[in-house]
Amino acid sequence: MRTRHSTQSSQSQIFSANSAVSALIVLCLFCVACGKKGPPLPPLVKLPVAPSDLVAARRADTVDLHFTVPATNTDSSRPANVARIEVYALTGPATVSEAEVLKQGTKVATIAVKAPRDPNATFDPDDPDQSEADIEPLEGAGLDQGAVARVEEKLTAAAAAASAVTTGAVRTYVGVGITTKGRRGQPSRRAAVPLAPPPPSPPKPDVSYTETAVTVTWPPGPPMAYNVYEVAASSETQLTKSPISEPQYTDARMTWGATRCYAVRSVETVDRLTVESDATPPACVTLADTFPPAAPKGLQGVATEGVIDLIWDANTETDLDGYILLRGVAPGGELAPITPAAIRETSFQDRVPGGVRYIYAVKAVDKAGNASEPSEPIEEAAR
């Protein structure tokens, strides 16, 4: 009995010792693992989102493109890590992908963008503890982030030749932001124009206007659609939201003294893509206000002791300057102004001798100095 108890005690001591050693080994391994220093992780590279709203429009042998410069990164932080935008173009079938355009296409434009000094110094608009005011101003002489960029490409004879060889060939464009370290961000969606010959230009338009609108008209030709443009010194602004079928356009923007120039382009659709003709020579007009107000209505007179009180309805013209009162001696006296300048009120007190009968009328005058016809006359005598 004594021998077996001694053996069990020895085995228990050996097991306890082994357990302590194992625990010590595990603890050492844990401490070694915790204390080991690995290589530092590289900083997260911020990439700009894609240029948005890329639109390509072909006008004769020129392709006009515009898009919005990225202002955010792919992680939603701002400002974007973008130093420039590169635009690529590829002539071929309409089925090419954005990646194919970037890989096989030709770079047709580079647009400089104001860039951050430190691309990692950004803020998250959704974080209430961060503010855009804490970010250093962007650097460089390029476009502001979020601005609209415009690019123009002249189509070459090679592009026209490709169209003749490949039926349905198009010119496809893609824009991509380039970081301050030269890495590409997300590419834009592609935009394409057809390479078919443009339609013929319409004849030069005529321009006329009324008090409320300018009307642009041109002689009709074969069934065709049209776009109308306002032409400035070095630019064109499309006025029609989409091509119109009637050879007439009404411009309701009226600013007296302004000079407006209009040009028209024919539009042809090829496989759901449009190509425009050359523009017509511009037709210009200077808007001069030669339109008088309407004659006032409702003129009435109330006679009292030595006074005739005159009232009338107000005119509704937006450029109204006031009213001129006219008076003459009845019967048949010539009407002459009794107010030295236009008055704004729709009432007037005329102090006259009692017992003399007078004829009254009123004219409306606008800010351009145009006077209306006289109102319907009335006769009245003070007591």
C-alpha positions as CSV (number, residue, x, y, z in Angstrom):
1,M,0.0,0.0,0.0
2,R,2.7,2.4,0.9
3,T,4.6,1.7,-2.4
4,R,1.6,2.3,-4.6
5,H,0.8,5.7,-2.9
6,S,4.4,6.8,-3.4
7,T,4.2,5.9,-7.1
8,Q,1.0,7.8,-7.7
9,S,2.5,10.9,-5.9
10,S,5.6,10.8,-8.2
11,Q,3.5,10.6,-11.3
12,S,1.3,13.5,-10.1
13,Q,4.4,15.6,-9.6
14,I,5.8,14.7,-13.1
15,F,2.4,15.7,-14.7
16,S,2.3,19.0,-12.9
17,A,5.8,19.8,-13.9
18,N,5.1,18.9,-17.6
19,S,1.9,21.2,-17.5
20,A,3.9,24.1,-16.1
21,V,6.6,23.6,-18.8
22,S,4.0,23.5,-21.6
23,A,2.3,26.6,-20.3
24,L,5.6,28.4,-20.1
25,I,6.4,27.4,-23.7
26,V,3.0,28.7,-24.9
27,L,3.5,31.9,-23.0
28,C,6.9,32.4,-24.5
29,L,5.6,31.8,-28.0
30,F,2.8,34.2,-27.5
31,C,5.2,36.9,-26.2
32,V,7.5,36.3,-29.1
33,A,4.6,36.6,-31.6
34,C,3.3,39.8,-29.9
35,G,6.7,41.4,-29.9
36,K,7.7,40.6,-33.5
37,K,7.8,43.6,-35.8
38,G,6.8,43.0,-39.5
39,P,7.4,45.3,-42.4
40,P,5.1,48.4,-42.4
41,L,2.0,48.2,-44.5
42,P,2.0,50.5,-47.6
43,P,-0.5,53.5,-47.4
44,L,-3.8,53.0,-49.1
45,V,-3.6,54.5,-52.6
46,K,-6.5,56.9,-53.3
47,L,-7.8,56.7,-56.8
48,P,-10.3,59.2,-58.4
49,V,-13.7,58.2,-59.5
50,A,-14.5,58.2,-63.2
51,P,-15.1,61.4,-65.1
52,S,-18.9,61.7,-65.2
53,D,-21.4,62.7,-67.8
54,L,-19.1,62.2,-70.8
55,V,-20.9,63.4,-74.0
56,A,-19.6,63.3,-77.5
57,A,-21.3,65.3,-80.4
58,R,-20.2,65.2,-84.0
59,R,-20.6,68.4,-85.9
60,A,-19.4,68.0,-89.5
61,D,-15.7,67.0,-89.2
62,T,-15.4,68.1,-85.5
63,V,-16.3,66.1,-82.4
64,D,-17.1,68.1,-79.3
65,L,-16.8,66.4,-75.9
66,H,-17.6,67.5,-72.4
67,F,-17.5,65.8,-69.0
68,T,-17.3,66.6,-65.3
69,V,-13.9,66.5,-63.6
70,P,-13.8,64.1,-60.6
71,A,-14.0,65.7,-57.2
72,T,-14.0,62.6,-55.0
73,N,-12.0,59.3,-54.6
74,T,-13.4,55.8,-54.9
75,D,-13.6,55.7,-51.1
76,S,-15.8,58.8,-51.1
77,S,-13.1,61.0,-49.6
78,R,-12.3,64.5,-51.0
79,P,-10.5,66.1,-52.7
80,A,-9.8,63.7,-55.5
81,N,-6.3,62.4,-56.1
82,V,-6.2,63.6,-59.7
83,A,-3.7,65.7,-61.5
84,R,-5.0,65.4,-65.1
85,I,-7.7,63.8,-67.2
86,E,-6.6,61.9,-70.3
87,V,-9.1,61.3,-73.2
88,Y,-8.7,58.3,-75.5
89,A,-10.4,57.5,-78.8
90,L,-10.7,54.4,-80.9
91,T,-12.2,53.9,-84.4
92,G,-13.9,50.6,-84.9
93,P,-17.1,48.7,-84.2
94,A,-19.7,50.1,-81.7
95,T,-19.2,47.1,-79.4
96,V,-15.7,48.0,-78.1
97,S,-15.4,48.2,-74.3
98,E,-13.9,51.0,-72.2
99,A,-10.9,48.8,-71.4
100,E,-10.3,48.3,-75.2
101,V,-10.4,52.0,-75.9
102,L,-7.8,52.7,-73.1
103,K,-5.6,49.8,-74.3
104,Q,-5.8,50.2,-78.1
105,G,-7.0,53.8,-78.6
106,T,-5.1,57.0,-79.2
107,K,-4.7,59.7,-76.5
108,V,-6.4,62.7,-78.1
109,A,-6.4,65.2,-75.1
110,T,-4.9,65.9,-71.7
111,I,-6.6,68.3,-69.3
112,A,-4.7,69.5,-66.3
113,V,-6.6,69.5,-63.0
114,K,-5.8,71.3,-59.7
115,A,-4.4,68.6,-57.5
116,P,-3.9,68.1,-53.7
117,R,-0.4,68.6,-52.3
118,D,-0.9,65.6,-50.1
119,P,-3.2,63.0,-51.7
120,N,-3.7,61.3,-48.4
121,A,-4.9,64.5,-46.6
122,T,-8.6,64.1,-47.3
123,F,-11.9,64.3,-45.5
124,D,-15.0,62.3,-45.5
125,P,-18.2,64.4,-46.1
126,D,-20.1,61.9,-44.0
127,D,-17.8,62.3,-41.0
128,P,-19.1,65.1,-38.7
129,D,-15.6,65.4,-37.1
130,Q,-14.0,66.3,-40.4
131,S,-14.3,69.5,-42.4
132,E,-13.2,70.6,-45.9
133,A,-11.9,73.8,-44.3
134,D,-9.1,71.7,-42.8
135,I,-7.8,70.7,-46.2
136,E,-5.0,72.7,-47.9
137,P,-6.0,74.4,-51.1
138,L,-5.5,72.5,-54.4
139,E,-2.4,73.4,-56.5
140,G,-1.8,73.9,-60.1
141,A,-3.2,76.0,-63.0
142,G,-5.6,73.4,-64.3
143,L,-9.4,73.1,-64.0
144,D,-11.2,73.0,-60.7
145,Q,-12.3,69.7,-59.4
146,G,-16.0,69.3,-60.3
147,A,-15.8,71.7,-63.2
148,V,-17.0,70.9,-66.7
149,A,-14.1,70.1,-69.2
150,R,-14.5,70.6,-72.9
151,V,-12.4,68.9,-75.6
152,E,-12.5,69.2,-79.4
153,E,-11.1,66.6,-81.9
154,K,-10.9,67.2,-85.6
155,L,-11.6,64.0,-87.5
156,T,-8.8,63.0,-89.8
157,A,-9.0,61.5,-93.3
158,A,-7.9,58.2,-91.7
159,A,-11.1,58.1,-89.6
160,A,-13.2,58.7,-92.8
161,A,-11.3,55.9,-94.6
162,A,-12.0,53.6,-91.7
163,S,-15.7,54.4,-92.0
164,A,-15.6,53.5,-95.7
165,V,-13.9,50.2,-95.0
166,T,-15.8,49.1,-91.9
167,T,-19.6,49.4,-92.2
168,G,-21.1,51.0,-89.1
169,A,-17.7,52.2,-87.8
170,V,-17.8,54.7,-84.9
171,R,-15.4,56.8,-83.0
172,T,-15.5,55.8,-79.3
173,Y,-14.2,58.0,-76.5
174,V,-13.3,57.3,-72.9
175,G,-11.9,59.6,-70.2
176,V,-9.8,58.6,-67.2
177,G,-8.3,60.5,-64.2
178,I,-4.6,60.2,-63.6
179,T,-3.3,60.5,-60.0
180,T,-0.4,62.7,-58.8
181,K,1.8,59.5,-59.0
182,G,0.7,58.6,-62.6
183,R,-1.8,55.9,-61.7
184,R,-5.1,55.6,-63.6
185,G,-8.4,55.9,-61.7
186,Q,-11.8,54.6,-62.9
187,P,-12.5,55.1,-66.6
188,S,-15.6,57.0,-67.7
189,R,-18.4,55.4,-69.6
190,R,-17.7,55.4,-73.3
191,A,-19.3,57.9,-75.7
192,A,-19.4,57.3,-79.5
193,V,-20.2,59.3,-82.7
194,P,-20.8,57.8,-86.2
195,L,-18.3,58.3,-89.0
196,A,-20.9,58.4,-91.8
197,P,-20.8,61.5,-94.0
198,P,-22.7,64.5,-92.5
199,P,-25.9,65.8,-93.9
200,P,-26.1,69.0,-96.0
201,S,-26.4,72.4,-94.2
202,P,-29.8,74.2,-94.3
203,P,-30.0,77.7,-95.9
204,K,-29.2,80.7,-93.8
205,P,-32.0,81.5,-91.3
206,D,-34.1,84.7,-91.0
207,V,-34.6,86.3,-87.6
208,S,-37.6,88.3,-86.4
209,Y,-39.0,89.3,-83.0
210,T,-42.0,90.6,-81.2
211,E,-42.3,92.0,-77.7
212,T,-42.2,88.5,-76.2
213,A,-40.0,86.3,-78.3
214,V,-37.5,85.9,-81.1
215,T,-38.4,83.6,-84.0
216,V,-35.8,81.9,-86.2
217,T,-37.0,80.4,-89.5
218,W,-35.3,78.8,-92.5
219,P,-36.5,77.4,-95.8
220,P,-37.6,73.8,-95.5
221,G,-35.7,71.1,-97.5
222,P,-35.9,67.3,-97.6
223,P,-37.3,65.7,-94.4
224,M,-34.7,66.5,-91.9
225,A,-34.2,67.3,-88.2
226,Y,-32.4,70.4,-87.0
227,N,-30.5,71.9,-84.0
228,V,-30.4,75.6,-83.4
229,Y,-27.4,77.3,-81.8
230,E,-26.7,80.7,-80.3
231,V,-23.4,81.9,-81.7
232,A,-21.0,84.0,-79.6
233,A,-17.6,85.4,-80.5
234,S,-15.8,82.1,-80.0
235,S,-18.4,79.5,-79.0
236,E,-21.8,78.0,-79.8
237,T,-24.5,77.1,-77.3
238,Q,-27.1,74.6,-78.4
239,L,-30.6,76.0,-77.8
240,T,-32.7,73.0,-78.8
241,K,-32.7,70.3,-76.2
242,S,-33.2,67.7,-78.9
243,P,-33.5,67.9,-82.7
244,I,-36.6,69.5,-84.0
245,S,-38.5,68.6,-87.3
246,E,-40.0,72.0,-88.1
247,P,-37.9,74.7,-89.8
248,Q,-38.6,77.2,-87.0
249,Y,-37.5,77.9,-83.5
250,T,-38.8,80.3,-80.9
251,D,-36.5,81.9,-78.3
252,A,-38.4,83.4,-75.4
253,R,-35.4,85.1,-73.8
254,M,-36.0,88.8,-74.3
255,T,-33.4,91.3,-73.2
256,W,-33.7,94.7,-74.8
257,G,-30.4,95.9,-76.2
258,A,-28.9,92.5,-76.5
259,T,-27.5,91.2,-79.8
260,R,-28.4,87.6,-80.7
261,C,-26.8,85.5,-83.4
262,Y,-28.3,82.2,-84.5
263,A,-27.1,79.3,-86.6
264,V,-28.8,76.1,-87.6
265,R,-27.4,72.6,-88.3
266,S,-29.1,69.6,-90.0
267,V,-29.1,66.4,-87.9
268,E,-29.0,62.8,-89.2
269,T,-29.3,59.7,-87.1
270,V,-27.2,56.7,-87.9
271,D,-27.7,53.6,-85.8
272,R,-29.1,55.7,-82.9
273,L,-26.1,58.0,-83.1
274,T,-26.4,61.5,-84.5
275,V,-24.1,63.5,-86.9
276,E,-24.7,67.2,-87.6
277,S,-24.0,69.3,-90.7
278,D,-21.8,72.4,-90.9
279,A,-23.5,75.4,-89.3
280,T,-25.3,78.0,-91.4
281,P,-23.8,81.5,-91.5
282,P,-25.1,83.2,-88.4
283,A,-28.1,85.5,-88.6
284,C,-28.0,88.3,-86.0
285,V,-30.4,90.8,-84.6
286,T,-30.2,93.5,-81.9
287,L,-33.3,93.5,-79.8
288,A,-34.7,97.1,-79.7
289,D,-37.9,97.9,-77.7
290,T,-40.2,99.6,-80.1
291,F,-43.4,98.2,-78.7
292,P,-45.6,100.6,-76.8
293,P,-47.8,99.6,-73.8
294,A,-51.5,99.1,-74.1
295,A,-53.7,102.1,-73.7
296,P,-54.9,102.5,-70.1
297,K,-58.5,101.5,-69.3
298,G,-61.2,102.5,-66.8
299,L,-60.5,106.2,-66.7
300,Q,-63.0,108.0,-64.4
301,G,-63.4,111.5,-62.9
302,V,-65.1,112.7,-59.7
303,A,-65.8,116.4,-59.4
304,T,-65.6,118.3,-56.1
305,E,-65.1,122.0,-55.2
306,G,-62.3,123.2,-57.5
307,V,-60.9,119.7,-58.0
308,I,-61.4,116.8,-60.4
309,D,-60.1,113.5,-59.0
310,L,-59.0,111.1,-61.8
311,I,-58.5,107.3,-61.4
312,W,-57.8,104.5,-63.9
313,D,-56.9,100.8,-64.0
314,A,-53.2,99.9,-63.8
315,N,-51.3,98.5,-66.8
316,T,-49.6,95.1,-66.5
317,E,-46.5,95.5,-68.6
318,T,-43.3,94.6,-66.8
319,D,-41.3,97.5,-68.3
320,L,-43.9,100.1,-67.5
321,D,-42.5,103.5,-66.4
322,G,-45.7,105.4,-65.6
323,Y,-48.5,107.5,-67.0
324,I,-49.0,110.9,-68.7
325,L,-52.2,112.8,-68.1
326,L,-53.8,114.8,-71.0
327,R,-56.3,117.6,-70.7
328,G,-58.2,119.8,-73.1
329,V,-61.1,122.3,-72.9
330,A,-64.4,120.8,-74.0
331,P,-65.8,120.7,-76.6
332,G,-63.0,119.8,-79.1
333,G,-60.1,121.3,-77.3
334,E,-56.7,119.8,-78.1
335,L,-55.3,117.4,-75.5
336,A,-52.0,118.4,-73.9
337,P,-49.9,116.8,-71.1
338,I,-50.6,118.2,-67.6
339,T,-47.9,116.0,-65.9
340,P,-44.4,117.1,-66.7
341,A,-43.1,113.5,-66.4
342,A,-44.6,110.1,-66.1
343,I,-46.2,109.4,-62.7
344,R,-46.3,105.9,-61.1
345,E,-49.7,106.3,-59.4
346,T,-53.0,105.4,-61.1
347,S,-54.7,108.5,-59.7
348,F,-54.3,112.3,-60.1
349,Q,-56.0,115.4,-58.6
350,D,-56.5,118.2,-61.1
351,R,-57.2,121.6,-59.5
352,V,-59.2,123.7,-62.0
353,P,-61.7,126.6,-61.9
354,G,-65.2,125.5,-61.2
355,G,-67.8,125.4,-63.9
356,V,-65.3,124.8,-66.8
357,R,-65.8,121.5,-68.6
358,Y,-62.6,119.6,-69.5
359,I,-61.7,116.5,-71.6
360,Y,-59.2,114.0,-70.0
361,A,-57.3,111.0,-71.3
362,V,-54.2,109.1,-70.0
363,K,-51.3,107.4,-71.8
364,A,-49.0,104.7,-70.5
365,V,-45.2,105.0,-71.1
366,D,-42.6,102.2,-70.8
367,K,-38.9,102.5,-69.8
368,A,-37.8,102.7,-73.4
369,G,-39.9,105.8,-73.9
370,N,-42.7,104.2,-75.9
371,A,-46.1,105.8,-75.3
372,S,-49.4,104.0,-75.7
373,E,-52.4,105.3,-77.5
374,P,-54.6,107.6,-75.3
375,S,-57.3,106.0,-73.2
376,E,-61.0,106.5,-73.9
377,P,-61.6,110.2,-73.1
378,I,-64.0,111.5,-70.4
379,E,-65.5,114.9,-69.7
380,E,-65.9,116.5,-66.3
381,A,-66.2,120.0,-64.6
382,A,-65.3,121.0,-61.1
383,R,-68.0,122.6,-58.9
